[in-house]
């Protein structure tokens, strides 16, 4: 069974979304077999992460957890940079 999750981040600040995309991009390589993560910076105020897995539900959840932690750290850091710029 294939499981697919899509996370969509929406903001009027396209530079912020682009920065978030490039911040997360290097972390998303070398996944276990059967697990895919795709990132899309849609240039229209949306940044999308799509995770899919062929039957490895626990691995998918673990990867989702890690991605959300990275998103939290990245958004906090980027927000601080914007405020202090």
Phi, psi and omega in degrees: 000134178264133178246133180226133178237141176235127175249127182240126178251126184239133179204150174284340181272092183294329178294321178297314179295320178296319178295319177298317178303309182289335176290321183273337186305312183296336181281352190250061176224164175056061177268159177299156179302136179091356180243131178231142175228124178238136178245137180227123171261100191285355178064007180237031180087015179228141173234127187237137172242126177243124177247135176220148183214143176266080172080006180256071187299316181296320178294319178298314179297320179297317179293319177300315178302313180296318178298317180294324175296318178294322177297316180298313180297316182295315181293323177297314180295314180297322178296320178296319179297318180295316181295321184268005181282000000 
